[in-house]
Amino acid sequence: MIKVENSGFEGVAGKEKIGIPTTTAKDPLSPVQQYDAYGNEIVYRTMSQEQFKQFERTGIMPPTTETSISPVLGYSSKYNGVTVKIVVKQGTFAKLEEIGIAANSAAAKVFPNMSIKTGKWMKTNTRFKVEGGQMTTQLGQGRGIEIFNENIVHFEKVK
């Protein structure tokens, strides 16, 4: 038996299925577009080589100023650096939405009950922003990135 780290799932073939998309969101503006066989949520981030080495070494994604992630590989991979697929436990984005702020009017339409406050947010909140036809999630440098890092079950370099 293989215990799949942090996922709560055990199985002989389980590890190969972690992070392999099996279902897709119906809403193109959902902050998560792909889910694996376990319901884990799949997102992408492009980071510097130095940040990726730190991520590999520690298993903790290092924060930057806004620490943006995208549900769309094509969007993330437009940036320079190492593009990483990150798989987090089912329900992670629900937790991030609980402390979320809609950063623009398009995001406020998707999340009508979310705060639209401006000002300092990076230590206490996450921000959701529609850009490039998809929903970027900005984890910031505090509670958002902590929730995200606590729920990572797998990550791998894709570019």
Summary of the structure (lengths in Angstrom):
residues: 159
radius of gyration: 15.1
end to end distance: 31.1
largest distance: 49.2
contacts: 490
relative contact order: 0.21
helix: 25%
strand: 29%
